[in-house]
Structures are given as structure tokens and as C-alpha cells.
Amino acid sequence: MRRTELYRRGVWILLAILLLSGLLFLGSCGDDDPVPQVRDPWLSVLMSPGFAPLPGIKVVLMDGPTGSVVAGPVVSDDEGRCSFPGLDGGPYEVLPFAGSRHQVVTIEPSRWDLRYWSVKSHGVWPGAPDKTPPAAAGPVVLLETLTNPGGLPRITGTVTDAVTGVPLEAAFVSLYPLTGGYAGNTGVHDDVTLDDGVFTVTEIPFAQDPENGHLVQIRPLLVHCQGYRPRSWLHQAANGDNNLDISGVNITLEPIDPTLTGGLQGRVLLLGEPAAGVVVGITVAAGGKSAVGQPGLSVLTDQEGQYSMSGVPEGHFFLDAGYRVMDGVVSYFPQGHQTHLVEAGQVTMAGDIFLLHEIQLYVPAAGGWYLDSSVMFPMQWSPVPGAVRYQVMVDRGMIGESTTNRLEEPEDFLLSSGRHTWSVAAFDEEGRQIGMVEALGRFNVGEDQCSVNPNSSG
């Protein structure tokens, strides 16, 4: 009897323990604030046509309004994936560097909308009304193989800290003032460094001095890294040196001394009205569309079109507003692009920056990306609000006018074989220019198929 009673008590105790454990488990599951887990996002880098995984491509994620590096650079693996563990928030800008063998075509599903958010332990997405989960497959960078990969002249080297000599990661090296990552069109003359600080850029223009035969670099490399003073760099060829494969270069950047910084303030106007939400950034040379600018030194305008930028190192800088391809606006400098002097401890009033509506050039509907000259027309482009007249230029000469965003083939229109450019200007009923193209379209005319790129820089 005693043994039976002990057995019963043991069973009840065991049941009580199991019940208590269950209640504790349910309580932990019902916690309103569990420790969040972070989704490890990844980005596919694929080759188009064919959509084959493409390894070895560098990708950086940027914060759009500030131009700061959020993550990377990361190199795509054998499956064409770039992983960015630990990301929270968004959206981020995707900045791929395809090197000398490939070029970026586009970023799908959206070049502007790479979003990731942290998730709770049970795997449910937060339900904020202004946030949507990314597509299950993740964004995809589409690339195509270049017919003629980047070649000589080539410059290879490292970017290092001028004080410590340590290689710098995420240093941008570009031939042009503003690297073309936001447009998805980085070229063979753009690169970003990994943790070893190494870069390679190709097809850098050189000339030969007709008097002494010395090599002269025509356009300098522009080097930017967050937290460092931007600089331009020119190769100094030794007398009689005709080598176009330049290696062993060391470009040093000086850290920004916070005690030797100032500020820039001004206003951005679109057709005379304050332009809100426009990115304003600085560079060391006159720029244009497709921009990274100086990482960490760009801001958004407020509702009054005002901007205020602090932490700018001493020196002369160019200001650019509306420098992203397809952001709808374009800087307009009727009297030239002026530099602004920044002095330590002072705020420089930079005045007004004037913007026009940006016109996007569409590929002729019959052809797509690749077409022959017989389907060059009709030319089409994005409409501009308030425009009553458009002028269409080929090779900077006007070939016709239209009252709509479409131009049929003019009579007796002839073009010689070779590469040509085209652009459009928009005017209102008072004859004022209110829209323009900054990224000229390019097309080839000839017997063979020609490629048309509506977002080529001009």
C-alpha cells in the first residue's frame, strides 16, 4: 500500500513538473519583445543573356541620402551570391563593380529598393505599413559580357592611409567625378578596394607629347573614401617611358581632421520652386549624373529646398544636386560649374542650385536594346510636366521638333556609319527650357546590328 502511494505521488510530481515547464515555455513564446534575429540577406549577381551565376563581382551597399557605405564590398561566390549578414533597416543602394570583362545592365526587381529588416524569433516580418519584405529570391544584378573587355592603358595599385600606411577598404577609384553605381552602369574605369586596398582600372586616356614623346595622362583618377580627404591623382611618367600597363601605384589619402572642417549651406530650386528630398553631394571635380560622390558627405534637402552639410574638410569642392540617374531632376549650370571654398570652423553659404526636369531617353519601341538603323525611329522619351515643345538633337545638332514625347523620322534624314549621340530639350509655352538630358543616348549606325544605351554618360 505504501509502495502504491509513493508511486502515485511520484506521478503527480512528474506531471506538475511537465505542466510548469509547459507554462514557462508558453510564457516565453508570448513575450512581446523577444530577442530579434537579423535576416542574412544575399544578392544574386547573374550574367545576361543566359542568367548564369557570375562569381568574382564586387558589390557595395550604400545609404542613399548620405552616400555612406552600409556594407561591403563583398565579392560574389561561385553561385553568384553576395551575402550581407547583420543588416537592419533600409532601403539601400546597390553599387556593383563588374570589372573589365562585364558591364552592369540593370538591377532587378528594383535598383532603388533593396530592403531588409530584422525578424522576431518566430520568423514573422514586422508589420509596419510603410515596409514590405524583399522578394524571396532577392534582388538580382544583371550583367552582360563586353565584346571588347577593358584594356590598356591600365593602372593597378593600392590605396593607403597617408598616416599609418594601412591599406584602405571601400575606397572608390574612378575616372569620372561621380562613379556610376547608382545608375547600374559602372565601367572598366571604376573600381572599389577590398581590405587589401588593391584596385585596377582600365582604358584610362593617355596622350603622347608631340615634342618629346612623353606619356601624359589626360584625365586624373579621382579617389574617395569615407573619413578621408578626396583627391585626384595623375601618373607621372618618366622620360621615355611608354609603358601603358602601369602597376605598383600607391595612392595615399589623408584622414579628415575634425578640427579642420567646416560646413556648406544653400538651397535647391526646381524651376524656381523649392525642391525637397533632393540629394546634394560634393566632389573634387565637376560632376554629373550617376553618382557616389564623396562617401558620407551628401545630404537631402528639406521641404524648403534647404540643405546643410557639416564635417566637410577644408578645400575647394564642387556641389552637385540631383546627380542620380532617373531621380527626375538634373542640375542646370547656365554660367558654369563653380567651386566653393570650405574653411575650418566656418559655414560657407553656397547659394542656389538650379534644377530642371530630367528627361529619360527611351529605346525605340521596335528594337529593344539591340536594333539596326532602320528602327531608329520613332524616337521616344519621358514626358516633362508643362512642356509644349521638344527639340531633338543628334550629335548636338537639332534634327526636329515635336509637341509630344515622340519624334517620327524627319524627311531626308541621313546619318553616316559609326557612333552617334542623341538628346532632347523641353520648353514651356513661354519658351523657357524646363527639361534636359544629362546622360546622352548613344547608338551605332551601320549594316550590322547596333546597340543603343539610353543611359550612357555623355
N, C-alpha and C positions, 0 to 999 in steps of 0.2 A: 504494500500500500504506500509505504513511504517512497519506494522507488518510483511508483507511478506519479505521485505528487511532484517529485523533483523533475520528472520528465515533462510534466505539464508546465511547470514554472519555466523550465528552460525554453520550451517552445514559445511561450508568451514573451519572454525576454528577447528571443531572436526576432520575433515579429515586430516588437517595439523598435528594435534597432533598425530593421529594414524600413519601417514606416518613417522613423526620424530621418534616416538618410534620404528617403524619397522627398520629404518635405524640404530638407536643406537644398536638394538638387533643384526642386521646382522654384524655390526662392531665388536661387542664383540665376535661373533662366528668366525669371521675371524682373531682374534688375533693369532699371530704366537707363542706367549708364554703364553698360559693360565696357571692358577694355576694348577699344576699337582695333580692328585689324586693318592693315593697309593692303589694298589690291596691288599686286605687282603687274603693272601694265606692260605691254610689249607692242612693238611697232613692226609691221612686216615691210621689208624692202624687197620689192619684186621687179623683175625686168619686163619691159613691154616693148615689142609684142612677145607673147609666149607666156608671160606671167610666171617665169621660172624664178625660184629663190636666188637672191644675189648676195653672197657674203662679202665682207670687207668694205662696207659703206659706212662712213661716219655720219652720225645723226646727233644733233644737239636740240634740246628743248629749251625754248626761251619764254620769258614772260613778256607779252606784247607791249603793255604800256611803258615799262621801264627798260626793255631791251636786256634785262638781266638773264644770265644763264641759270636755268632751273635744274637741269640735269644733263649729264654727258660732258663731252662727247662719248658716245657708245658706238662700237663697231658691230655691224650685223654679223650674226653667226652663220653656220652652214645652211640653216633653214631660212635665212633672210630675216631673222628677228633681232630687234634691238630691245633689250629689257631695261626698264627704268624702275627698279624697286623703291618702295617707300614714298612714292609721290602722293600728295594730297592737294586738293584744290584744283584750280584750272579756270579758264582754258589756257592752253599753252600753244606757242608757235612751234611748228616743226621746221627744223633747219637742216636739211640733208646736204652732204658734200659727196658728189658722185665721182670725183677724181677725173682722170684724163681719158678714161675709156667709156664713160657713160655720162648722160645728162639727165637731169630731172625733168620729167614731163608734167606731172601733177601729183597731188596728194589727195587720196580718196579715203573716206567719203567726203571729207571737207578739209581744206587746207587750213581753215581758221578755227577748227572746233575739235581739237584733241583734248578731251576732258576725262579726268579720273577723280574719283572720290573714295575716301576711306569707307569701309563697310563694318557693320557690327559683327559680333562673333557668330551669329546665326546666319550671316550671309545675305541680309536684306539691304537693298540700296536705301539710303536716306531719301525721304520723300519731299525734299524742298521743291516748291513749284517751278523754280527757275533753273533746275538742274535735271538733266536727262542722262541716263547711263550711256557709256560708249557702246558702239556696236560690238557684238560678241566676238567678231573676227578682228576687231581693232582697225585703226586707220592703216592705209596702205600707201607707200610711196612708190609711184610708177616711174620707171626709168627706161631709157632706150639706149642701145649701143650706138656709139658715134661711128659714122662711116670713116672719118679721119680722126683718130684719138689725138689728144693734145700732144704736141711735140715740142721741138726746140723753137725758140730759146726756153730753157728750163732752169729754175732756181730751186735748190734744195738746201735746207739749213735748219737751224733751231732758233726758237725764241726763248730768251732767258731773262731773269731778273737782273737788272743792272747793278744791284747792290750785293746780292747773295750769289749770283751766278747759277741759281737753280732753274732748271727748265720750267717753262710756264705751260700749264694746261688750259685749254679753251681760249687760246689766243687766235684771233681771226686774221688771216693774211689774204689780202685781196688786191687786185689790180685797180679796181674802181673804188670810189669813195664809200659806196654802200653795198655790202655783199648782197647777192640776190637771193638769199634764202627764203624770205617771206613770200616771194613770188613762185617759189619752187623752181628756180632756174639758175642755181649756182653753176659756175662754169669751170673750165680747166684752169683758170687763173684765180680760183678761190680755194682756200683750204682752212682747216682748223686743226690745232695741235692736240695730241693726246698728252698723257702725263710725261712723255719723253721730250715734249716741246718741238718735235720734228714737223716740218711742213715741206710740201712740194707744190710748186705752181708752174704751169707750162704756158707756152705761146705768149711770153712776155715780150712786148715790142722793143727791139733794139734797132739802132741805125749805125751806119759807119761814117765817121767823119771824112768828108771828101778830101780834106787837106792832108791828114796824117794817117788815115785808115783805122783809127782807134774806134772801138765799140762804144756806143753811147746808149744808155737805157733811156728810152723816150718817156715812159710813164713810170712813176715810182710805185713801189709796193706800199700799201697802207696797212698798218698793223695796229690792232685794237685788242685790249684785254681788260676785263673788268678789274678796277682798282689800280690801273696803271695809266700813265700818260700816253695817249695815242701818238704815233709818229709815222712819218713817211720815210722810205728807205730806197736809195739808189745804189746799184752796183757800180763800183769804181774800177773799171778795167785797167789793168796795167798796160803800159805802152807796148803795142804789137800783139796784145792778147786778143785773139779772135775766137776764143772758146765760147760756145753758146750753151754748154752744159755746165752750169755753174753750181758747185757743191761746196759744202763746208762753211756756209754762211752762218754767222751768228748775229742775230738782231736782238739788241738789248732794249728793254722797256723800264722806265723809271717808275717806282711806286708813287702813287699820288700822296703827297704830304698834306694831311687835312688842315694844317695851319697855313697852307699856301693855296687855298681855294676861295672861290667867290661864287657869285650867282648870276643867273640870267633871267630876265623877266620881259614879257611882251604880250602881244595879242595876235590872234589869228582870225582873219576875216575871210568869209566865203561870199564873194560878190558884194562886199561892203557890209555884210552882217556877221555878228559873232559866230564862230564855228566851234561847236562844243564836241568833245570827245575825239579830237584830232591829236595824233602823236607828233610831238616835237622832239627832235634829237639833234646832237651835234656831231660833226666830223671835222677832220683836219684838211679836207679839200671839198670843193663844190660837188654836191651830190645830185641825187635824183631818185627815181623810183627803185624799188627792190632793196630794202634797207635792213641792216642790222644797226648800223651806226656805232657809236661808242657804247659798248655794253654797260648798262647801269646808269647811263646819262641820257635818258629820254623821259618825257612826262606827257600826260594827257591834258588838253585844255579843259577848263571848266565851262559852265553854262554861259558865261560872258565871253568866252573865247580867250580867257587869260591863261597864261602858263607861268610857272615859277620853278626854276631849276637851281638846285644848290649842289655844293660839293664839286663844282667844276674847277679843274686845275687852271693855274694861270696860263695865259696864252691867247692866241688868236684862233677863233673857231668859226666854222660855218654853221648856220642853223637851217634845218630842213623840217618842213611840216608837210604832212600828207605824203610821206615817202614810201608807203607800201603800195605795191601794185594792187589794183582793184579795191582800194579803200574809198573810191568815189571822188577824191579831190586831188588836185595837183598844184604845187607851188608855182607862182607866177612872178617872175622877176623882170619887169619891163626895163629896169635900169641896171641890171646885172646882179650877180650874187655877191653880197658884201660879207666880210668877216666882222666879228665882234670881239673886242678885247676884254678879257676877264682878268681882273686884278684881285689879289688876296684881300679878303675881308670886305669886299665891295660887291654891290649888286649892279650889274650893267643893264640898263634899260635898252632892250634891243629893238623897240619899236614894233610896227605892224608887219606881219607876214600875210601876203595876199594870195588867196587860193581861187582857182577856177574849178568847175566840174571836170572830172576826169572822164575822157572818152575811151571806152574799151573797143578795140578793133576785133570784129568777128571774122572768122574764116569764111570765105564764100560757101554758101549752104550746099552747093553741089559737090564740093570737093573734100571736106574734112581737112585733116592735117596734110595730106598729100594730094596734089592736084596738078594738072597741066595748065598751061596758059589759056586754053580755050574755055576754062570755067573760072577764070579770074573774076568775072562779073556775074551777078551784081555784087558790088562791094557793100558790106553792111557793118554797122557799128551800133554801140549803145546810144539810145536817145538821151538828150540833155534837156532838163526842165527849162521851159521858157525859150528854147531855141526855135527860130523861124527860118534859119538858113544855115546850111553847112557847106564848107569848102573842102574839097578832097584834093590832096596833094600826092603826087608820085615823084620821088626823087626831089622833093621840096619845091616842085613846080605844080601849080594848080591845073588839074585836068577836068574839073567840072564842079557844079554846084547842085544842091538838092534841098528841097524843103522838108524831106523826111530823112530818116537814118538809113538811107539806101541810095545807091547810085548805079544806074544802068550803064552799059558801055557807051562812052561818047562816040560820036561819028569820027571816022578817020583816026582812031586811036591806035598807035603803033608803039611798040617798045622793042629795043634791041635785046638780044640774048644776054643773059647774065643776071646778077643780083640787083634787086631794086628795093626801095623803101616806100611806104605809104603812110599817110596820117590824115587826120581830119581836124578841122577847127569849127566851132559852133558860135553863132552870133544871134543876139536877140533882135527885137523889132526896131530898136534904136541904133542898131549897127555895132553894139559893143560885143567884144569877144567874151563869151561866158563859159566856154569849154575848150579843152585841148587834149592832145595825146602827148604823153611823155615817153612812152615805150613804143617806138616806131615799129610798124609791121614790116616784115621782110619776106620777099618771095623771089623765086628764080624763074626766069623765062628761058625756054629752050625747047628742043624737041623731046627731051626726056621729061619724066615727072619732076616737079619742083615742089619743095616744101615751103609752107607758109607758117610762120610763127607769129601769132598776133601779139605776143608779149615780149618780143625781142627788144633789148635795150638799144637805143639809137644814139 
